[in-house]
Amino acid sequence: MSTALVLFSAGQDSATCLAWALNAFDRVETIGFAYGQRHAVELDQRPILRDAIAALRPEWAARLGEDTVVDLSGYGALAESALTADRAIEMLESGLPSTFVPGRNLVFLSVAAAHAYRRSASTLVGGMCETDYSGYPDCRRETIDAMEQTLSLGLAAPLKIATPLMHLTKAQTWALAHDLGANALVEAILEHSHTCYEGDRSKRHDWGYGCGVCPACELRANGWREWSALKAF
Ligand code: ZN
């Protein structure tokens, strides 16, 4: 029996990864991290979005196993950035946005691997993406390949890290969601996933909820518009 552990943050990307894993594995579990995000919204949306996706197909509901949320607030305090502190989102001299949380994916993957080991899951699934505007170095496939090797060596057990969105644009991620679960999955992601850095869920746009002006909203809205335009042909 194949088991996967999905790093599930309740964003558009990890929601698509969850559906992808439910299609590809016999059993799928999820893990999330509380690292002192400025807004608890994404943690609140996790169970709602998980249930909404599972409800789309009986076989998905049957395959979806338990969810675990790990408290990493100590790490969050250490790695303080715009996501964990009340600071403006801007480009820094390093060429990275202030939303870059140093080592975040490395920590998440290590903790997820420890949990996967105990749950007999041999694959981690993550929404890391090289085409993201931000160019976070810990989202590159080169970094993921090195982590895969390090974790497999350190656990003395082969561990795969699947990144189905690695080379997709945000528009292509919407197209993948549509391929996996048609309009019902797209609608569930629009309605229940959360991407906005400002934690704003007061206004529903055609691309989902958000402030509409932060970089995460801008990226999501642009991807949605691009996919909508392609779909119209
Ligand atoms: Zn926003």
py3Dmol code that shows the C-alpha trace and the ligand (Angstrom):
import py3Dmol

protein = """\
ATOM      1  CA  MET A   1       0.000   0.000   0.000  1.00  0.00           C
ATOM      2  CA  SER A   2       1.396   3.405  -0.975  1.00  0.00           C
ATOM      3  CA  THR A   3       1.118   6.165   1.594  1.00  0.00           C
ATOM      4  CA  ALA A   4       1.852   9.857   1.089  1.00  0.00           C
ATOM      5  CA  LEU A   5       2.084  12.718   3.568  1.00  0.00           C
ATOM      6  CA  VAL A   6       1.011  16.060   2.101  1.00  0.00           C
ATOM      7  CA  LEU A   7       2.390  19.334   3.483  1.00  0.00           C
ATOM      8  CA  PHE A   8      -0.947  21.072   3.664  1.00  0.00           C
ATOM      9  CA  SER A   9      -1.157  24.795   4.434  1.00  0.00           C
ATOM     10  CA  ALA A  10      -4.647  25.440   2.981  1.00  0.00           C
ATOM     11  CA  GLY A  11      -3.245  27.560   0.144  1.00  0.00           C
ATOM     12  CA  GLN A  12      -4.135  27.060  -3.518  1.00  0.00           C
ATOM     13  CA  ASP A  13      -0.951  25.069  -4.135  1.00  0.00           C
ATOM     14  CA  SER A  14      -1.189  22.610  -1.264  1.00  0.00           C
ATOM     15  CA  ALA A  15      -4.913  22.085  -1.985  1.00  0.00           C
ATOM     16  CA  THR A  16      -4.027  21.063  -5.532  1.00  0.00           C
ATOM     17  CA  CYS A  17      -1.260  18.821  -4.153  1.00  0.00           C
ATOM     18  CA  LEU A  18      -3.757  17.125  -1.837  1.00  0.00           C
ATOM     19  CA  ALA A  19      -6.078  16.294  -4.756  1.00  0.00           C
ATOM     20  CA  TRP A  20      -3.072  15.117  -6.805  1.00  0.00           C
ATOM     21  CA  ALA A  21      -2.003  12.792  -3.967  1.00  0.00           C
ATOM     22  CA  LEU A  22      -5.552  11.471  -3.439  1.00  0.00           C
ATOM     23  CA  ASN A  23      -5.479  10.452  -7.106  1.00  0.00           C
ATOM     24  CA  ALA A  24      -2.051   8.814  -6.934  1.00  0.00           C
ATOM     25  CA  PHE A  25      -1.766   7.035  -3.551  1.00  0.00           C
ATOM     26  CA  ASP A  26      -3.734   4.400  -1.624  1.00  0.00           C
ATOM     27  CA  ARG A  27      -3.611   6.423   1.564  1.00  0.00           C
ATOM     28  CA  VAL A  28      -2.973  10.123   2.134  1.00  0.00           C
ATOM     29  CA  GLU A  29      -2.323  11.966   5.374  1.00  0.00           C
ATOM     30  CA  THR A  30      -1.734  15.686   5.896  1.00  0.00           C
ATOM     31  CA  ILE A  31       0.548  17.762   8.084  1.00  0.00           C
ATOM     32  CA  GLY A  32       0.459  21.485   8.847  1.00  0.00           C
ATOM     33  CA  PHE A  33       2.629  23.866  10.816  1.00  0.00           C
ATOM     34  CA  ALA A  34       1.794  26.598  13.302  1.00  0.00           C
ATOM     35  CA  TYR A  35       4.922  28.753  13.211  1.00  0.00           C
ATOM     36  CA  GLY A  36       3.517  32.015  14.463  1.00  0.00           C
ATOM     37  CA  GLN A  37       1.933  33.178  11.218  1.00  0.00           C
ATOM     38  CA  ARG A  38       0.576  36.706  11.564  1.00  0.00           C
ATOM     39  CA  HIS A  39      -2.911  35.398  10.848  1.00  0.00           C
ATOM     40  CA  ALA A  40      -4.490  32.178  12.050  1.00  0.00           C
ATOM     41  CA  VAL A  41      -6.804  32.188   9.013  1.00  0.00           C
ATOM     42  CA  GLU A  42      -4.890  29.552   7.066  1.00  0.00           C
ATOM     43  CA  LEU A  43      -4.866  27.212  10.068  1.00  0.00           C
ATOM     44  CA  ASP A  44      -8.625  27.740  10.469  1.00  0.00           C
ATOM     45  CA  GLN A  45      -9.214  26.962   6.785  1.00  0.00           C
ATOM     46  CA  ARG A  46      -7.221  23.695   6.798  1.00  0.00           C
ATOM     47  CA  PRO A  47      -9.927  21.316   8.127  1.00  0.00           C
ATOM     48  CA  ILE A  48     -12.647  23.052   6.091  1.00  0.00           C
ATOM     49  CA  LEU A  49     -10.688  22.750   2.839  1.00  0.00           C
ATOM     50  CA  ARG A  50      -9.574  19.164   3.594  1.00  0.00           C
ATOM     51  CA  ASP A  51     -13.169  18.066   4.189  1.00  0.00           C
ATOM     52  CA  ALA A  52     -14.418  19.899   1.088  1.00  0.00           C
ATOM     53  CA  ILE A  53     -11.842  18.158  -1.135  1.00  0.00           C
ATOM     54  CA  ALA A  54     -12.443  14.711   0.390  1.00  0.00           C
ATOM     55  CA  ALA A  55     -16.187  15.101  -0.112  1.00  0.00           C
ATOM     56  CA  LEU A  56     -15.779  15.477  -3.882  1.00  0.00           C
ATOM     57  CA  ARG A  57     -15.195  11.755  -4.524  1.00  0.00           C
ATOM     58  CA  PRO A  58     -15.984   8.682  -2.405  1.00  0.00           C
ATOM     59  CA  GLU A  59     -12.557   7.164  -3.188  1.00  0.00           C
ATOM     60  CA  TRP A  60     -10.849  10.383  -2.050  1.00  0.00           C
ATOM     61  CA  ALA A  61     -12.795  10.323   1.228  1.00  0.00           C
ATOM     62  CA  ALA A  62     -11.795   6.676   1.715  1.00  0.00           C
ATOM     63  CA  ARG A  63      -8.096   7.395   1.095  1.00  0.00           C
ATOM     64  CA  LEU A  64      -7.782  10.518   3.253  1.00  0.00           C
ATOM     65  CA  GLY A  65      -6.327   9.688   6.655  1.00  0.00           C
ATOM     66  CA  GLU A  66      -5.405  11.774   9.635  1.00  0.00           C
ATOM     67  CA  ASP A  67      -4.237  15.369   9.889  1.00  0.00           C
ATOM     68  CA  THR A  68      -1.503  16.615  12.205  1.00  0.00           C
ATOM     69  CA  VAL A  69      -0.649  20.205  13.111  1.00  0.00           C
ATOM     70  CA  VAL A  70       2.806  20.728  14.605  1.00  0.00           C
ATOM     71  CA  ASP A  71       3.603  23.728  16.787  1.00  0.00           C
ATOM     72  CA  LEU A  72       6.769  25.335  15.400  1.00  0.00           C
ATOM     73  CA  SER A  73       6.301  28.739  17.039  1.00  0.00           C
ATOM     74  CA  GLY A  74       9.840  28.577  18.452  1.00  0.00           C
ATOM     75  CA  TYR A  75      11.215  28.284  14.941  1.00  0.00           C
ATOM     76  CA  GLY A  76       8.868  31.055  13.781  1.00  0.00           C
ATOM     77  CA  ALA A  77      10.194  33.408  16.465  1.00  0.00           C
ATOM     78  CA  LEU A  78      13.754  32.585  15.417  1.00  0.00           C
ATOM     79  CA  ALA A  79      13.120  33.091  11.710  1.00  0.00           C
ATOM     80  CA  GLU A  80      10.964  36.204  12.092  1.00  0.00           C
ATOM     81  CA  SER A  81       9.977  37.820   8.791  1.00  0.00           C
ATOM     82  CA  ALA A  82       6.989  39.575   7.210  1.00  0.00           C
ATOM     83  CA  LEU A  83       4.963  36.385   7.539  1.00  0.00           C
ATOM     84  CA  THR A  84       5.514  36.023  11.254  1.00  0.00           C
ATOM     85  CA  ALA A  85       5.994  39.658  12.336  1.00  0.00           C
ATOM     86  CA  ASP A  86       4.124  42.847  11.747  1.00  0.00           C
ATOM     87  CA  ARG A  87       6.458  44.200   9.088  1.00  0.00           C
ATOM     88  CA  ALA A  88       5.829  45.565   5.582  1.00  0.00           C
ATOM     89  CA  ILE A  89       6.145  43.200   2.627  1.00  0.00           C
ATOM     90  CA  GLU A  90       8.971  44.564   0.469  1.00  0.00           C
ATOM     91  CA  MET A  91      12.006  43.535  -1.561  1.00  0.00           C
ATOM     92  CA  LEU A  92      15.210  43.335   0.464  1.00  0.00           C
ATOM     93  CA  GLU A  93      18.772  44.071  -0.652  1.00  0.00           C
ATOM     94  CA  SER A  94      19.383  40.324  -0.880  1.00  0.00           C
ATOM     95  CA  GLY A  95      16.940  40.238  -3.822  1.00  0.00           C
ATOM     96  CA  LEU A  96      14.462  38.194  -1.778  1.00  0.00           C
ATOM     97  CA  PRO A  97      11.123  39.536  -0.551  1.00  0.00           C
ATOM     98  CA  SER A  98      10.705  40.187   3.180  1.00  0.00           C
ATOM     99  CA  THR A  99       8.223  37.299   3.132  1.00  0.00           C
ATOM    100  CA  PHE A 100      11.156  34.887   2.855  1.00  0.00           C
ATOM    101  CA  VAL A 101      11.292  32.881   6.077  1.00  0.00           C
ATOM    102  CA  PRO A 102      14.854  31.482   6.175  1.00  0.00           C
ATOM    103  CA  GLY A 103      14.979  27.709   6.211  1.00  0.00           C
ATOM    104  CA  ARG A 104      11.217  27.315   6.317  1.00  0.00           C
ATOM    105  CA  ASN A 105      10.866  24.489   3.829  1.00  0.00           C
ATOM    106  CA  LEU A 106      13.977  22.777   5.183  1.00  0.00           C
ATOM    107  CA  VAL A 107      12.465  22.721   8.674  1.00  0.00           C
ATOM    108  CA  PHE A 108       9.021  21.716   7.397  1.00  0.00           C
ATOM    109  CA  LEU A 109      10.445  18.866   5.305  1.00  0.00           C
ATOM    110  CA  SER A 110      12.583  17.575   8.199  1.00  0.00           C
ATOM    111  CA  VAL A 111       9.638  17.578  10.610  1.00  0.00           C
ATOM    112  CA  ALA A 112       7.339  16.069   7.969  1.00  0.00           C
ATOM    113  CA  ALA A 113       9.915  13.352   7.262  1.00  0.00           C
ATOM    114  CA  ALA A 114      10.084  12.432  10.962  1.00  0.00           C
ATOM    115  CA  HIS A 115       6.299  12.113  11.030  1.00  0.00           C
ATOM    116  CA  ALA A 116       6.195  10.226   7.712  1.00  0.00           C
ATOM    117  CA  TYR A 117       8.697   7.715   9.067  1.00  0.00           C
ATOM    118  CA  ARG A 118       6.460   6.902  12.017  1.00  0.00           C
ATOM    119  CA  ARG A 119       3.376   6.742   9.784  1.00  0.00           C
ATOM    120  CA  SER A 120       5.072   4.444   7.223  1.00  0.00           C
ATOM    121  CA  ALA A 121       4.639   7.046   4.480  1.00  0.00           C
ATOM    122  CA  SER A 122       7.433   6.860   1.914  1.00  0.00           C
ATOM    123  CA  THR A 123       6.500   9.994  -0.036  1.00  0.00           C
ATOM    124  CA  LEU A 124       6.187  13.614   1.032  1.00  0.00           C
ATOM    125  CA  VAL A 125       4.136  15.852  -1.263  1.00  0.00           C
ATOM    126  CA  GLY A 126       4.748  19.602  -1.284  1.00  0.00           C
ATOM    127  CA  GLY A 127       3.574  22.566  -3.349  1.00  0.00           C
ATOM    128  CA  MET A 128       7.049  24.059  -3.819  1.00  0.00           C
ATOM    129  CA  CYS A 129       7.290  25.862  -7.103  1.00  0.00           C
ATOM    130  CA  GLU A 130      10.243  27.330  -9.012  1.00  0.00           C
ATOM    131  CA  THR A 131       8.053  29.505 -11.201  1.00  0.00           C
ATOM    132  CA  ASP A 132       6.806  31.440  -8.169  1.00  0.00           C
ATOM    133  CA  TYR A 133       7.646  35.155  -8.461  1.00  0.00           C
ATOM    134  CA  SER A 134       9.586  35.054  -5.226  1.00  0.00           C
ATOM    135  CA  GLY A 135      12.408  32.714  -6.157  1.00  0.00           C
ATOM    136  CA  TYR A 136      12.651  31.336  -2.629  1.00  0.00           C
ATOM    137  CA  PRO A 137      15.850  29.241  -2.680  1.00  0.00           C
ATOM    138  CA  ASP A 138      14.300  26.476  -0.566  1.00  0.00           C
ATOM    139  CA  CYS A 139      11.546  25.994  -3.182  1.00  0.00           C
ATOM    140  CA  ARG A 140      13.969  25.018  -5.962  1.00  0.00           C
ATOM    141  CA  ARG A 141      14.008  21.420  -7.115  1.00  0.00           C
ATOM    142  CA  GLU A 142      17.785  21.367  -6.626  1.00  0.00           C
ATOM    143  CA  THR A 143      17.233  22.044  -2.911  1.00  0.00           C
ATOM    144  CA  ILE A 144      14.443  19.454  -2.758  1.00  0.00           C
ATOM    145  CA  ASP A 145      16.665  16.823  -4.434  1.00  0.00           C
ATOM    146  CA  ALA A 146      19.370  17.449  -1.836  1.00  0.00           C
ATOM    147  CA  MET A 147      16.798  17.232   0.993  1.00  0.00           C
ATOM    148  CA  GLU A 148      15.436  13.989  -0.441  1.00  0.00           C
ATOM    149  CA  GLN A 149      18.914  12.497  -0.351  1.00  0.00           C
ATOM    150  CA  THR A 150      19.735  13.881   3.111  1.00  0.00           C
ATOM    151  CA  LEU A 151      16.485  12.680   4.675  1.00  0.00           C
ATOM    152  CA  SER A 152      16.739   9.240   3.061  1.00  0.00           C
ATOM    153  CA  LEU A 153      20.300   8.876   4.381  1.00  0.00           C
ATOM    154  CA  GLY A 154      19.478  10.253   7.817  1.00  0.00           C
ATOM    155  CA  LEU A 155      16.437   8.013   8.250  1.00  0.00           C
ATOM    156  CA  ALA A 156      18.077   5.005   6.560  1.00  0.00           C
ATOM    157  CA  ALA A 157      14.860   4.614   4.579  1.00  0.00           C
ATOM    158  CA  PRO A 158      14.156   5.811   1.033  1.00  0.00           C
ATOM    159  CA  LEU A 159      11.984   8.921   1.081  1.00  0.00           C
ATOM    160  CA  LYS A 160      10.632  10.621  -2.037  1.00  0.00           C
ATOM    161  CA  ILE A 161       9.630  14.272  -2.120  1.00  0.00           C
ATOM    162  CA  ALA A 162       7.034  14.794  -4.846  1.00  0.00           C
ATOM    163  CA  THR A 163       6.597  18.390  -6.045  1.00  0.00           C
ATOM    164  CA  PRO A 164       3.895  18.185  -8.743  1.00  0.00           C
ATOM    165  CA  LEU A 165       3.710  21.984  -9.134  1.00  0.00           C
ATOM    166  CA  MET A 166       7.469  22.607  -9.426  1.00  0.00           C
ATOM    167  CA  HIS A 167       7.424  23.814 -13.037  1.00  0.00           C
ATOM    168  CA  LEU A 168       3.831  25.032 -13.310  1.00  0.00           C
ATOM    169  CA  THR A 169       2.666  28.641 -13.481  1.00  0.00           C
ATOM    170  CA  LYS A 170      -0.272  29.596 -11.260  1.00  0.00           C
ATOM    171  CA  ALA A 171      -2.552  29.364 -14.327  1.00  0.00           C
ATOM    172  CA  GLN A 172      -1.278  25.841 -14.999  1.00  0.00           C
ATOM    173  CA  THR A 173      -1.930  24.944 -11.347  1.00  0.00           C
ATOM    174  CA  TRP A 174      -5.602  25.908 -11.862  1.00  0.00           C
ATOM    175  CA  ALA A 175      -5.624  23.767 -15.010  1.00  0.00           C
ATOM    176  CA  LEU A 176      -4.187  20.830 -13.048  1.00  0.00           C
ATOM    177  CA  ALA A 177      -6.894  21.227 -10.383  1.00  0.00           C
ATOM    178  CA  HIS A 178      -9.492  21.157 -13.154  1.00  0.00           C
ATOM    179  CA  ASP A 179      -7.951  18.007 -14.654  1.00  0.00           C
ATOM    180  CA  LEU A 180      -7.990  16.314 -11.235  1.00  0.00           C
ATOM    181  CA  GLY A 181     -11.431  17.270 -10.013  1.00  0.00           C
ATOM    182  CA  ALA A 182     -13.206  19.335 -12.681  1.00  0.00           C
ATOM    183  CA  ASN A 183     -15.151  22.484 -11.740  1.00  0.00           C
ATOM    184  CA  ALA A 184     -16.114  21.092  -8.323  1.00  0.00           C
ATOM    185  CA  LEU A 185     -12.474  20.980  -7.192  1.00  0.00           C
ATOM    186  CA  VAL A 186     -11.736  24.405  -8.680  1.00  0.00           C
ATOM    187  CA  GLU A 187     -14.747  25.808  -6.806  1.00  0.00           C
ATOM    188  CA  ALA A 188     -13.711  24.144  -3.515  1.00  0.00           C
ATOM    189  CA  ILE A 189     -10.222  25.673  -3.846  1.00  0.00           C
ATOM    190  CA  LEU A 190     -11.629  29.098  -4.760  1.00  0.00           C
ATOM    191  CA  GLU A 191     -14.026  29.101  -1.832  1.00  0.00           C
ATOM    192  CA  HIS A 192     -11.964  27.528   0.954  1.00  0.00           C
ATOM    193  CA  SER A 193      -8.242  27.902   0.246  1.00  0.00           C
ATOM    194  CA  HIS A 194      -6.385  30.876   1.657  1.00  0.00           C
ATOM    195  CA  THR A 195      -3.363  32.595   0.110  1.00  0.00           C
ATOM    196  CA  CYS A 196      -3.548  36.272   1.188  1.00  0.00           C
ATOM    197  CA  TYR A 197      -0.602  37.468   3.299  1.00  0.00           C
ATOM    198  CA  GLU A 198      -2.899  39.927   5.073  1.00  0.00           C
ATOM    199  CA  GLY A 199      -5.271  37.209   6.313  1.00  0.00           C
ATOM    200  CA  ASP A 200      -8.199  38.994   4.690  1.00  0.00           C
ATOM    201  CA  ARG A 201     -11.326  36.882   4.023  1.00  0.00           C
ATOM    202  CA  SER A 202     -13.831  39.741   4.057  1.00  0.00           C
ATOM    203  CA  LYS A 203     -14.250  39.984   0.288  1.00  0.00           C
ATOM    204  CA  ARG A 204     -14.815  37.205  -2.262  1.00  0.00           C
ATOM    205  CA  HIS A 205     -13.328  37.952  -5.693  1.00  0.00           C
ATOM    206  CA  ASP A 206     -13.674  35.733  -8.774  1.00  0.00           C
ATOM    207  CA  TRP A 207     -10.282  34.204  -7.772  1.00  0.00           C
ATOM    208  CA  GLY A 208     -11.245  33.648  -4.120  1.00  0.00           C
ATOM    209  CA  TYR A 209     -10.851  35.598  -0.857  1.00  0.00           C
ATOM    210  CA  GLY A 210      -8.128  38.120  -0.101  1.00  0.00           C
ATOM    211  CA  CYS A 211      -7.110  41.765   0.222  1.00  0.00           C
ATOM    212  CA  GLY A 212      -6.456  41.910  -3.529  1.00  0.00           C
ATOM    213  CA  VAL A 213      -3.272  43.983  -3.241  1.00  0.00           C
ATOM    214  CA  CYS A 214      -0.623  41.927  -1.399  1.00  0.00           C
ATOM    215  CA  PRO A 215       1.876  39.964  -3.558  1.00  0.00           C
ATOM    216  CA  ALA A 216       0.152  36.644  -2.785  1.00  0.00           C
ATOM    217  CA  CYS A 217      -3.256  37.978  -3.869  1.00  0.00           C
ATOM    218  CA  GLU A 218      -1.743  39.563  -6.966  1.00  0.00           C
ATOM    219  CA  LEU A 219      -0.105  36.284  -7.980  1.00  0.00           C
ATOM    220  CA  ARG A 220      -3.276  34.290  -7.358  1.00  0.00           C
ATOM    221  CA  ALA A 221      -5.526  36.788  -9.186  1.00  0.00           C
ATOM    222  CA  ASN A 222      -3.167  36.959 -12.187  1.00  0.00           C
ATOM    223  CA  GLY A 223      -3.016  33.162 -12.416  1.00  0.00           C
ATOM    224  CA  TRP A 224      -6.774  32.898 -12.245  1.00  0.00           C
ATOM    225  CA  ARG A 225      -7.246  35.532 -14.984  1.00  0.00           C
ATOM    226  CA  GLU A 226      -4.676  33.845 -17.210  1.00  0.00           C
ATOM    227  CA  TRP A 227      -6.359  30.448 -16.810  1.00  0.00           C
ATOM    228  CA  SER A 228      -9.853  31.923 -17.265  1.00  0.00           C
ATOM    229  CA  ALA A 229      -8.747  33.557 -20.528  1.00  0.00           C
ATOM    230  CA  LEU A 230      -7.284  30.277 -21.839  1.00  0.00           C
ATOM    231  CA  LYS A 231     -10.376  28.357 -20.789  1.00  0.00           C
ATOM    232  CA  ALA A 232     -12.606  30.759 -22.737  1.00  0.00           C
ATOM    233  CA  PHE A 233     -11.157  29.519 -26.055  1.00  0.00           C
TER     234      PHE A 233
END
"""
ligand_1 = """\
1
ZN
Zn -3.826 39.705 0.051
"""
view = py3Dmol.view(width=600, height=400)
view.addModel(protein, "pdb")
view.setStyle({"model": 0}, {"cartoon": {"style": "trace"}})
view.addModel(ligand_1, "xyz")
view.setStyle({"model": 1}, {"stick": {}})
view.zoomTo()
view.show()
